[in-house]
Amino acid sequence: MPALRTITVTRYVTPLREGGSLPAIVEADDDGLYVLKFRGAGHGVKALVAEVIAGEIGRALGLPVPELVLATVDRDLARTEPDPEIHALIYDSAGLNAAMDYLPGAVNFDPVVHQVPETFASKVVWFDAYVSNVDRTPRNTNMLMWHRAPWLIDHGSTLYFHHAPGWADDPARPAAVFPAIKDHVLLRTATRLPDVDGELAAAVTPDVLDGVLSLVPDEWLEDTATGVSAAGARAAYRQYLLARLVAPRGFAEEAARAR
């Protein structure tokens, strides 16, 4: 799996205030525009870890996810920012952050206006249940329509279990169902969940997961407070994500029941 590109942020363009963590549109040294997720925001680097792991698993499943990149932010970028909240966010996020390709002209997915195929909806529901995505609801779809096609964005709230101390030592956690799937924006359209279950589970191979986990920077995974190394963290995520795929998959069955 190719490594993520690394860009350097050269200009803060505008905040996206609909996001709870104040992501922003920024310009980079390749002259491209990106949506930047700050390491200094509420959930810190764990949100960036989730962004990369979930986003790249989605891509491996053939789902449309904008290109993810690593984004270096210089603390001096905050110097000319008059808003104290944004100034502090930029200042505290110096170093390596996550960003995704900005899709110009994209509009938020509206379940009343936009329709997607049943197979696509089923795959998105399965994927979101697998990575425990609490943030793809009618109120906040985290989907964009771009060139008349849906794109999945903002996976920083997935894998939320990793915010709990000792999550890697709970053997029951991978088999846990995901009740929040009942609020998924595409659940009603996901009529083919049983059909896609085996196909998608087979696609998330150990090699795929190893490739995805290798994309996460060591500095985001190391925890000096608990002594967890980057290799140890990768092993814990790998074990969890593989164990979650063992049949019968409770998260997939819960999605089917909820529907």
Stockholm file with secondary structure:
# STOCKHOLM 1.0

chainA/1-259         MPALRTITVTRYVTPLREGGSLPAIVEADDDGLYVLKFRGAGHGVKALVAEVIAGEIGRALGLPVPELVLATVDRDLARTEPDPEIHALIYDSAGLNAAMDYLPGAVNFDPVVHQVPETFASKVVWFDAYVSNVDRTPRNTNMLMWHRAPWLIDHGSTLYFHHAPGWADDPARPAAVFPAIKDHVLLRTATRLPDVDGELAAAVTPDVLDGVLSLVPDEWLEDTATGVSAAGARAAYRQYLLARLVAPRGFAEEAARAR
#=GR chainA/1-259 SS CCCCCEEEEEEEEEECTTSTTCCEEEEETTSCEEEEECTTSTTHHHHHHHHHHHHHHHHHTTCCCCCEEEEEECGGGGTTCCCHHHHHHHHHTCEEEEEEECCTTCEECCTTTCCCCHHHHHHHHHHHHHTTCCCCSSSSCCEEEETTEEEECCCTTSSGGGGSTTGGGCTTGGGCCCGGGGGCTTGGGCTTHHHHHHHHHHHSCHHHHHHHHTTSCHHHHCBTTTTBCHHHHHHHHHHHHHHTTSSSCHHHHHHHHHC
#=GC SS_cons         CCCCCEEEEEEEEEECTTSTTCCEEEEETTSCEEEEECTTSTTHHHHHHHHHHHHHHHHHTTCCCCCEEEEEECGGGGTTCCCHHHHHHHHHTCEEEEEEECCTTCEECCTTTCCCCHHHHHHHHHHHHHTTCCCCSSSSCCEEEETTEEEECCCTTSSGGGGSTTGGGCTTGGGCCCGGGGGCTTGGGCTTHHHHHHHHHHHSCHHHHHHHHTTSCHHHHCBTTTTBCHHHHHHHHHHHHHHTTSSSCHHHHHHHHHC
//
